[in-house]
Amino acid sequence: MRTLEQSCTSVMQTSWLLLLLLLAAFLRPVHCMSREERHKLRDQVVEMFDHAYSNYMDHAYPADELMPLTCRGRVRGLEPSRGDVDDALGKFSLTLIDALDTLVLLNKTEEFEAAVRRVLSDVRLDNDIVVSVFETNIRVLGGLLGGHSMAVMLRDGGRHMMWYQDELLHMAKDLGLRLLPAFNTSSGLPYPRVNLRHGVRGPATRTGTETDTCTACAGTIILEFAALSRFTGDPIFEDHARRALDFLWEKRQRNSNLVGTTINIHSGEWVRRDSGVGAGIDSYYEYLLKAYILLGDDLFLQRFNIHYASIMKYISQPPLLLDVHIHKPLLPARTWMDSLLAFFPGLQVLKGDIRPAIETHEMLYQVTRKHNFLPEAFTTDFRVHWAQHPLRPEFAESTYFLYKATGDPYYLEVGRTVLENLNRFARVPCGFAAMKDVRTGSHEDRMDSFFLAEMFKYLFLLFADADDMPFDVEDYIFTTEAHLLPLSLSTAQRTRSPTAANSTAVKELDDSNFDWTCPNTRLLFPDPAFPGNLRAPIKIAVDKSCPRPLPPREPGMGRLPLRAQDFMANNPEHLELLRRMGVSLIHLKDGRVQLVQHASQAVSAIAAEDGMRFMQEMMELSSQQQREQLPPRAVQIVSHPFFGRVVLTAGPAQFGTDLSKSITGVRGFVMAAEPYSGCAELTNPESVAGRIALLQRGQCMFAEKARHIQKAGAIGGIVIDDNEGSSSDTAPLFQMAGDGRSTDDVTLPLLFLFHKEGNILLEAQKEYREVEVLLSDKARDRASLFKGKALPGAVLDGSGAAEEEDCATEDKDNGEPEASSPSVSLSLSPSSSLSSSTPPDQPSTQELDQSEAEEEEEEEVDEEEVVPPKEGSEPDAQKEPKEEAASDKDPNKLLDALMADWQEDLEAFRQMEMEKDEL
């Protein structure tokens, strides 16, 4: 969400004034960040932008995006396909266009002028290439319109861009006309893709066969198209965008007033009926409110308010925002959240609903502190669901708007954290690299254009003073890509000739033109104690998701006495605890063990409940172990000139040193083994001794390679794939297995690199000869790598700050807490009901084969049976325990409350099944 703090809606004025009076009664002074500190951070933002922008121009331009690990441009068709992500690339120098108005905001007027000249001379829009309508609209059309707005502003100032004759606007209209064929549908919803040269019809287009599009893709057009119409006087663009929004509104679910995630562009039927405020829907809601602000049409505000009321009724569960079904909004659609919803607190600031904005933002900040960045998706207990982080700006955006609304210096410190984490973990010699896995710190060879378009705008605005900016930002609204459109467009007529447009533009505007907006939000929250009081319980709630080990309790004492992940089939004490809970163990012929619970054989009714909960936990653990692999490892280049800023994703071995249990990892210089395959005794043991050996995949087993380099005195090994072109970007994680016999004799770590990542390491060795790397479970920040030494290279102030202390008492390097008792508030499903599903005289059994694991959560069963790890095996150290959600409460009462809630939801579901759905 990209918004303007000036434009909160007039419908909130009365409540704002009342809240202001209440806040005035509790004013108290708060320590503020000094002006010097803010200016230091402001200047650091500018330096970071220079680092990213100059590397794009030096190594990538005129390509669309920079590949910061390999220091080259990403050209579509020349690099391995990344699927839909590549639809944003159209061979139109995407990053340069996306960054145009950022250059002006950061006072880089000369660079802006040079960039505009480059766009006009080099960029072509008639390429025979299929692009995303949504991405091209918000990034390229929005970038051209934002650049035009800035050029006009500078030209009118009389000092710069005096030669400019609306050339960017002409390019924007050309692009708009190339996007219009996508709207040629019976519904008015656009096709998701269009060929810039051939449109959507005919075999030459290579598109036009799609039937579905996301709600945000169709509903995030109005700002750019309406601005284009009002800049040019041609109403066709705004008319098409309005028609698409009208259709989406008509297709909303009338009972819940929610929209789904994916819709059929021809029939209007919802393809995906889950509804939230994250990926697939997010900017649809944003553009309804902003269309009201920019265009002055009350209809958009009315629609937004209806949607917003339903969001707060069904989706918002402060501080969480969880997807629901549009037809059955009382039932959650999933138990995790995606990072794109981080825009929503900023939108709530624009709406004027500050309290939930503060609460959700604080939850997001605590997740950021746990993982350094917001994972692409995370669970309701704040653990990683999808580990990537492509340097998204939404959290920084909401941080800026909350600071403008509250004046709380706390948000300046949040911004400092964002800035420092970017420098510590994402900065590389050729720019900033996306995080492939926030758990390990490994990088992905991408730097999306939105990083320059949005991230640096919001960070600069957060730390800058009003007189640091070349224009008044209050006169503009931010699009979803943070492009700047002037609010003066709100006074332009929808349909008129270009001549009329020119005559209207010179008229002086008076305050009556803006009667439909309310006062600036930055004036309404003078007391930082207000947001501070709201944040405290959120921080506590997130902290509780880091579980603590609990002492064993006897069965029947109201707390689970044995955790499933601690269970060992050869431990007599564990077997006795199982017996008391009515759980018996059966050894199978294939070496596995089977657990069966007989509730009637437990020593008490409470012990039987403990046994049932143990079985439920064991089922979840077994299912998780079947689905998950060992996590990836990291190869971090720590020598000159990299100094830890390049991190390569590596596959683990199922033998040798377990790097997850090593605090320091293994650090050493690399040396190629001879023979390179490592399949025979090495001929260069004196060169390999004390170093990390480089090996090529193939010709023998991985364990054999490890034994040969270990015999030569190596301290570790890296196997590089011999399949040219392979990459961790496109291939699943690779794990090296043993050779079928005991590998206990292998005591060094062995990691696997695909060809692309291995080639980066080999090229570094070729150029610098002596290359030192760190093998670890995840990348280390530079402060810990060079502890006690001055940080080398152009390290910025604050980039070496100590890493946030993890909430767990141990295993701080991994950022994973000590295993503990799972919370009974999680994972309970109908199949785990203790009150009605299992008669006391019947055994509870259920086979957990891999094919059945997913079905366990959906079916009610009378018998539950679990296959835990083989006898004598250790618990998987990589599995994340569930949280202890209420360690200070009676779990029996908590379980009863949860079961009552579940029964209530089930009853609501049954009632809704009896009703006739509108669609």
N, C-alpha and C positions, 0 to 999 in steps of 0.2 A: 504494500500500500504506500502510495506516495501522495502526500496531502499538504494542505496549507493551513497553518494554525489559525489564520485570521478568520476562517470561514465557517465557524461553528453555527449551527442552525438556530434560527430565531425562535423556534418552538421551545428551546431550552432556556430562554432568557429569564423567565420567572424563577425557575429552579436554581439557575446560576446565582441570581441575586440573593436568594434565601441562603444558599450555601456560603456565599461570600460573607454574609452577616454572621453565620455560625462560626466560620473560620476566624473572623476578626476577634472573636471572644477568646480565642486560644492561641493568639500569636506569641511566639517566643523566638529568640534569636538562634540562628544555626550557623555553624562554622562553614564558610564558603571557601572554595578553591580560589587562591589568589589570582589576580589578573596576570601576573607573570607566569604562573603555572599554566593557565589556560592558553596564553599566547605561545608558550613553548610547545604545548600539544597541538595547537593550531598549525604552527610551522612544521611540526613533525608530519601532520597529515599532508601538507603540501609536498614535503620531501618524498613521502611514500607514493603520492600520485606521480611525481616526476619519475620515480624509479619504474613504476609500471608503464607509464605512457612512453617514456623515452625508449624502453626496451621493446615495446610494441613497434614503435616507429623505426628503430634500428634493425630489428631482427625479423619482423613479421610483415609490416606494411609492404604492399597493398593487400595482403591476405586479410581475411575477416577477423581472425583472432590469433593471439600469441600462444605458442606452446612453450611455457617457461622452463621446462626441464631440459628440452633439447634445443632451446634458443632458436626456434624457427617459426614460420607462420603456418597456421592450419588452413590448408586449401582443400576444399571439399572435392572428393574424388581421388585425391592423392594420398590421403590418410585412411586407415581402416574405418569403416562406417561405425558410427555410434548410435545408429537408429534415429529416432525422432529428434534427438538433441541436435543433429546436424541440419535439421530443417530451418534453423535460424540463420544458416550460412548461405549467402546468395552471391558471393564473389562481388560484393559492393563495399569492401573496406568497412565492415560492420563496426569494429571497435572505434575507428576514427569518427564515424558519424555519431555513434552513441556518446562519445565524450565531448562533443562540441560545446554544449552549454556548460559542462563542468569546467572547461578551460576559462570561460568568462567569469564564473563564480569565484574561481581561485585566483582571479586577477592576472591571468595569463593572456592578456589581450593580443600581444604580438603573435603568440603561438596560435591563438584562435584565428587570427586573420590568415596566417600561413595555412592552417588546417582547412579553412573554407576554400582557399585557392586550390588546394590539393583535391578536395572533393569535387570542385567544379571542373577541374582539368582531367582527373583520373577515373572517377567513378562512373560506371555505366549501369543503367537500370534495365536494359533490354536483354539480359542474359537468358539463355535457354536453360533455365534451372528451376526446379520445383522448390518452393519455399513455404514455410508456415505463414498463413495469413496473420495469425495472432502475433507471432514474434516479429514479423516484418513491420506490422503496424506500430507496435509499441516501441520497437528499437530504431527502425530506420525512418519510417514516416514521422514518428515522434521526435527522433533526433534531428531531422531536417527542419521540422517546425520549431523545435526549441532553438536550433542554431539560427533560424531566420528571426525569431523573436529577439535573440541577443544581438544579432547584426543590426536590426532596426534600432534597438535601444542605443547601441554604440554610435550608429550613424546620426541619430537624432541628437546625441550629445555633442556632435560637432568636432570630435577629435580623432575618431577611428572609423574605419570602414566607410569612408566617404565615397568610395568607388562602387559600393554595393548597390545593385539594382534588382533586388528580390530574386536573385538567381536560385537560392536555396528553396524559395517558395515555388518556383517553376519546377524544380526537380521533385518537390513534394507532390505537386499536382500530377506530374507524370507518373509517379509511383502510385498515387491514389487511383488513377485510371487503370493501372495494371492490376490493382487488387480488386476492382469492381466486378470483373467477371465471376469471381468467387461467390458473389451474392445472387447469382442468377439461379435461384431455387424457388420452389413454390411457397416455401415458408418464409423466405427472406433471411434465414440463417445462412451464413457463409460456409462454403466448403472449407475444410481445415487447411487445404493446400492449394496453391495456384502456381502455374508456370508464368514467370515474368514476361516471357515473350509470346507464348501461345495461349495463355488463359487456362480454362478448365475443360474445354470441349475439343474432341478430336484426338487421334492417336499421337500426334506430336507433343501433346501436353504432358503425357505420362502421369496424369492425375485425373481427378474428376470422377473417380469410381467410389470414393469414400461415401459412407452413409452416416457416420457418427461424428460428432464434435463435442468438445467439452463446453460446459456452460460459460466458463470464463473466456474461452476462445471466441465465442459468439457474442458475449456481452461486454467485451473490453475493447470496443471500437469507437464509442461515441465521442470521447474527448478529442482524439486525433482527427476523426472525420468531420466533426462539427467545427473544430478550429480551422481545418482546411477549407470548409465551405465558407466560413465567415472571413477568412483571410482573402479568399479568391472571389467571393460573391457567387459561387456556383453551389446551389443547394443540394445537388445530387448526392454528395457524400454524406451529409448529415441525414438526409432522408433515408438512405439505406441503413445507416447505423440505428436510427430510431425504429425502423421497421423490425430489425433483429431484436431489439430490446422489448418491443411491444409483444412479439411472438413468445419470447421467454416468459414474460409476465403472464400471458394468457395460459401458458402451459404449467404454471406453478401448481402444486398440489393445494387444492382450495381449502382443505380442512386444516393442514399444518402451515400453509403459506410458505412452504419451503420448496426449493428447486433441487433437482438431482445433479449428479456430477457429469453425466454424458447423455446427450440427446440425439435422436435421429433427425437429421436436417430436412428430411422430406416429410415424414409422418408426424413429427413432433412427439413421438413416444419416448419416454425416458428409458435409456439403455442401462444406465447405472442409477439406482434409486437411493443411494446413500448421499447424505447431505451434511456439509460442514462449512467451515470458513477457510479451509486450507486448499491444497492443490486441486485444480479443476473447477473451483467456484470462486475463489478468493476475490479477484479483481472485478467480478460482476457486481458484487455488493459495493465495492469501492467506487465504481464508475457511476452507479445510481446516485450516490450522494454528491459526487463531484460534478456530475452532469447538472444537478440542480444549482450548484454553486457557480459553475462557469456559464450556464445557459439561462439561468433564472426561471426555469420551468418548474412550477410547484408539483407537477405530476411525478417527477422523478423523486422528490422528497417524500411524497405520499407513499410511493412504492417502497422506498428504502425503509421508512419507518415501520411499515407492515412487516417486511422481512426481518427487520432488526428485533421487533418484539418477539417473533417466533424463534430467532436465534437465541435470545436471552431466556426464553421459556424452555426450549428443548435442548439446544446444543451447549450452551454455557453452563458449566458446572464449576464455578470459580474455585481454584484458578484454572481449571481444565476447560478445553473446548473439544468435545468429542462428537464424532459423526453419528448421525442417527438415520433411520429409514424415513423417507418422506411420507409414507403412508402409515407408518407406525412409529411416530417420533418419540414415544416413550421407551423404545428399545434401541440400545446402542448398536451401531453398525460395526464398530471396531474398538479395540482397546489401546490404540496408539495414536499419536498425533504427528503430523508432518511439520517441518520447519517453516513452510510458507505461511502458516497461520500467525507467524510472529509479526505480520503487518497489522493484525487486528487491533492491538492496543492503540496504535496510532490512529486508526479509523475511529475508534471509540473516543479519542480525544477530539477529533473533528466533530463527532456527533455530540459531544458534551457529556458523555457518560464516563467519568474519570475513575470512579472506584473500581469497577471490574478491569479497567485498563491497567491500573496499578497492580492489581492482584495477578493478572495473567502475565504481565511483563516481569514481575518479580519471580514467578515460577520459571519463566524462560531464562532469566539471568542465573538462577541457581543451577539449572541444567547446564548452562554455558560454563559455569565455574567447575562443574564436575567433569566436563569433557573438553574444555578449552574452546570449543565451538558448539553450536547447535547441531546435533546429528540431523541428517536429512529426515529421520523419523525416530521417535522415542516413545517408550511405553508410559502408561499411567503411573508407574513407579519410577519413572525418570531414568530408565536404562536405555541403552542403544537398541534401536530396532533396525534402522538402516544407518550404516556408519559413515556414509559420505558427507562431505560438506563443501559445496562448490563456491565458497566465499559469498554466500547470500547476504544481502544488505538489510533484510526486513527488520532484524532485531535492532540494528543501529538506527534505522528509521524511526521505530517506535520510541527508542531511547531519546532521540532528539525532540520529538513532539511532546513526550511527557515532561522533559525538562522545560520546554517552552510553556507548558500549561501549569506546571507546579512551581517552577523556580527552585526546585530542590537540588542542591549541589551533589546529592547522591548520584544523580544521573550523569553528572560529569565524571564521577569515578567509574561508573559502568562503562562510559565511553572510553575512558583510559584503558580499562581491561580489554575491550574489543581491539583497540589500537595496538596494545602491547602483544596480545596473542597473535595478531596478524604478523607482527615483526618477528616474534619468537618462533612461530611454528609454520607460517606460510611463506615467508620471504625467502626467495632463492636468488642467485646471481642475476637471472634474466627476468625478474618480475616477481609475481606472487603466484604460487601454485595451489590449486584446489587440494583439499584433503581427501584422500581416497579412503582413509579410515581414521576417525578421530581417536580411536582407542590406541592405535600404534603410532600415529603421527606420520604415516606414509602419505606420499603425494600422488596426485594425478596430473598428467601433463596437459593442463588446461587453465586458462585464465579468461573467463567469460567477459563479454563486453559490458555486462551490467555491473561488473565490479568497478569499472571506471565511471560509468554513468551515474551510479547511485551511492556506493559506499563512501566515496570521498566527499560527495556533496553533503551527506548527512553528518559525517564526522566533522567536516569543516564548519558547518553551520552550528554544530553543538558547541564548539570551542571559540568561535569567532565573535567579535563585537559587531554591532551594526555598522560602524564606520570602517570595518575591514572589507565590506562588500561593495562592489561597484554599482549596485542598484538595490532598491528596496525589495526584498524577497516577499514582502506582504502584498505586492502588486501582482503576484503570479500564483498559479496553482501548479502543484506537482502532478504529473501523470504517474501511472503505475511504474514507469521506468525512470521516474524522477526528472522528466523533461519539463521545462518551464513554459507554460502558456499564460499569456497576459489576461488578467481578469477583465480588462477592457473589452474583450470579445463578448462579454455578457450583454453589452449594450447594442451589439450589432444585430440587425434584422436577419431573420432566417432566409428570406427570399428577396433578393434585390439585385439590381444590375451592378456591375463593377463601378459604374459612374456614381451611383447612389452610395455605394460603400465608401468611395473616396470622399464624398462630401460629408458623410456622417462622421468619418474618422477625425475630422479636424474640429468637431464641436467639443467645447469644454464640458467635462463631466462634473456633475454636482453630487452631493451626498444622497440625493433622492434616488439615484441609480442603484444604490446599494442598501436600500431599506430592508431587503430580504436577508441580510446577514446580521449576526449579532456581534458584540464587541470581541476584541482579540482575547483569546483564552489566556495569554500570558499575563493578563491583568487580573485574573479571577482566582488565582491560587497563590496568595502571598505567603502562606504558612507551610514550610516544608514538613512540619510535624504531622500534617494530615496524611500525606502519602507514606511517611515513615511508620505511622501506626498501622496502616494497612499491610505493609510489607512484612512486618515481624512474624505473624502467624504463618505466612506463606513460606518463609525461609525455614521455619521450624518443621513444617510439613515435608518439605523436600529433604531436609536433613534426616528426617526419620526414615527415608528410603534407603539410607546406608545402614544396613543391619549390624547388630552387635551380637557376638556369641553369647548364648545363654547357658547357664549350668544345666546339666541333665536333671530332669524331674522324674519322679516315679509315675508310672501309669496311673491314671485316675486322679491326678492332682490338678487337672485343668489345663495343663500345658503339654504340648507334644514332647515326649521324652526322648525321641530319637528322630533325627532328620534323615530323610531318604538319601541325601548325598553323602552322609557320613556312614551309612550302613555298609558293613563288610560281612560277607556270608561266613567267614571263618572266625568271627569274633564271638566267643562264648557269651560275653555280656550282652551283645546285641541280640543274639538268639534268645536269650532269656527274656529280654524286654519285649521281643516279638511274641513270645509265648504268652506273656501276661496280657498282651493286647489281642490275643486270639488269632495271631498270624503264624502260620506254619510254613516251613521251607521245604521244597522238594528239589532234589538234584536230578536234572535231565541228562539223557545220554550224551547230548552234544556238548556238555560242559557248562551249560547255563543252569541257573537256579530259578525256581518258580516260587512265588509267594501266593498263598491262599489264605484269606481271612474267614474264620468261622466266628461270627459275633457271639454265639452262644458259649464259646470256649474262653472268652475273655474273663478276667478275674472280677470285673465290675462293668456296669453299663457305661460308665465314663471311660474306662479303659477300652471298651469296644469302640467308642467314638474316637478315641485317640488312634486306635488301629485303623479305622476307616479313613481318618485324615492322613495317616501315614501312607496308606495305599493310594489315596488320591495324589499325594505329593510324588510318590514313586512312579505313578503313571505319567505324570507331567514330566518328570525327570527323564524317564525312558524315552518318551516321545521327543523331548528336546535333544537327547543324545543321538537319536536316529536322524534328526534333521540337521544338526549342526556339525561342522568340521572344527578342527583345531583352528584357532584364529591365526591370521597372518602375522608374520614377523617383519622386522625392519632391518635394512642395510643402510646405514647412515654414513655418508662421506664426511669425515671430520677434518681432513687435512686442507691445506691451502690449495685453491682459493675458496673452497666450499664452506669450511668451518661449520659443518653440521646442517647446512641449509638445504642439502639435497638428500631426500629420503626415498629409498626404493622399496616397493612392496615385495616381500619375499615369502615363499612357501616354506612351511616347517617340515622337519623330519619326524617320523614316529619313533626315533631312537636318538641316542646321544644326549648331550646336555639340554635340559629343559630351560630355555631362556626366560620363561615366565617366572621361574624361581630364582633368577639371578638379578640382584639389585643393580649391578654395574654392567652386565652384559659382557661381551668379549670384544676387545679392541686391539687392532693390530694392522700392520701394513700388509697389502695383498701381494701375492706372487703367483704366477702361473705355474702349475705343476707340469713336470715333464716325465712321462708323456701326459699330454693335456687331458686325455680321457681319464687318467688316474686309475686305469684298470691293470696296471702292473706296478712293481716296486719302483719308486721314483728314482730318476737318475740325477736329480738336483736336490738332494735332501738338505745340503748345507744352505741353499737359498730359501728353502721352504721352512726350515726350522725356525720356530718362534714367530711365524707369520700365518696369515690366513690364506690358504691355498685356493686358487681359482681352477675350476675343473669344467670340462665339457660333458654334457649329458650323452649317454649312449655307451654301447659296447659291453657294459657289465652292470652289476647291481649297485645301487647307491651305497649300501653298507660296505661293499668291497672298496669303493673309492675312499670312503671314510677311514677304513682300516689302513689303507696305503699311506694316506697323508698323515694320519696319526703316528704311524711308525716312523715317518720322516721327521717328526717333531713339530708338525703344524699345530697351531692352537685353535684352528677352526677351518671351515671349508665353505665355499660358495660354488654350487653347481649351476652352470649357465646353459640354458636350453639351446640345442643345436637346430631347432626348427626356426628358420629365419622368418621374421615377421611376427612371431608370437609375442603377446603382450598381456600384462595383467589387466589392461584396460578392457580387453575383449574376451579373455579366457578366464574360466573359474579358477579359484585358488588351487594350486597343485601341492599335494603332500607326498613326501618321499617315504615309501614303505621299506621295511626291512627285507631280508633275503630268505625268510622262512625259518631261520634258526635264531638262536639267542643273539641279541646285539648288545648285551650288557657290557661287552668289552669295548664298545665305542663310547668314549667319554668326552669327545669334543662336539661342539655344535656344528650342524650342517644345514645350510639354507639353500633354497632354490630360487633362481631368478629367470624369468622368461627372457627371450632373446632381446627384446627392446630395452628392458631395464639392465640386462647384463651388458649390452653394448654401451650404455651410458658409462658404466663402470670401466669397461675396457678402453673407451675413448679417453676417459680421464687419466687412466694409467699410461696410455700412449703419449699423452701430452705432458703430463707432470711427473711421470716415472714413479715417484714415491707417493703412493696414495694410501691413506690410512682410513679405515672404516670401523664402525661399531656395529656389531651384531647384537640385536636386543629384541625384546618382545614388542617394544614400541620406541619411537624416536624420543631422544632426550632433548630438552631445551638447551640452548647454548650456554646458559649460565651454569648448568650442572656439568656440561662437557668441559668447560674451561674454568672450573672452580678454583679459586685462588690465583687466577691469572687474569690479566687484562683481556677483555673480549677482543679478538682480532677482527679486522675488516671494519667496514663502515657501519658499526653497530650503533643504533640510535639509542638515545636516552630512554631508559625504561625497558628496553628490549631484553635485558638480562635479569629482570626482576625475578625474585624467587617464585616458583610455581605455587599456585594456590594449594594449600594443604588439603588433602583429601579427607573426607569425613570418616573414612575407615581408620581403624587403629593400626592396621598393618598393611603390607603390600602396597605402599604408597606409589612406587614406581609404576605399577600396573594401573593405578587409579581404580582398582577393584576392591571392594570391602571384604573383610573377613566373612567367611560363610556363617550363616546363622539360621535360626529357626524361621521358616517362612511364615508370612502372615496368613492367618485363616481368612482374612478379608479378601484374598485374591484367589482367582481360579476356581471358585466354587461354581459348579454348574448343576443342572438338574440331576445329572448322574451321580452327584456326590451327596445328595440329600441323605441325612442320617435318620430323619424322623419317620420316613414312610417307605423308602425303596427296598429295604432289606429286612425281612422278618428275622427275629432273633434265633430261630432254629434252622435257618438255611445258610449254607456257606456262600461267601461272596467271592466269585472267581471271574476272571476275565483274561483271556490271552492277549498279550501285547505284541503282536507281530507288526512289522513295519507298515504293512498295507492297512492295518487297522488303527494305527496310532491317531490319525486325524479324526476318525469316527468316534473316538472315545468321548470327545467333548460334546458331541451332539446327541448321543443316545442315553436313555435311561436304562440302567442295567441292574440286575439283581445279583450278579456275580462279578467280582473284580479280581483279576489275576495279573501279576506283574512279573516281568523278567528283568531283574536288576543286573548290575555288572557281575562278571564271572567271579567265582569264589577266589578270594585272595587278592582281588584287584583293588586298586586305590580309587577313591572318588576322583572324578574329573576336576582337576584344579581350575579348568577354564570356565566351568559352568557358573553362571551368575546366580546366587541364591535369591529367593524372593524376600521381600522386606518384612520386617516385624512391624506391622502397622500400628499396633496398639499394645505394646509390651506392658504398659502400666494398667491395662484393663483385664477383666476376667474374660479369657477367650471363650468360655461357655456362653456368656451373655452376648459377646460379640458375634459368635456363630449363630445364636438364636436370632439376633437382630438381622444378620445377613440373610438367613433363611426366610425371615418374614418379608424382607425387601424383595427377595427373589420371588416369593409366592405372590406378592403384590404385582410385580411386573408380569408374571405369568398370567394372572387374572386379567390384567389390562390387555395383554396380548389376545387372550381368548375372547374378550369382549369386542375387540376391534376386528377379530376374524369374523364375528357374527354380523358386523356392519358391512354394508356394500361400499367398497372403495370407489371413489369418483372415476378413476381411470381404469 
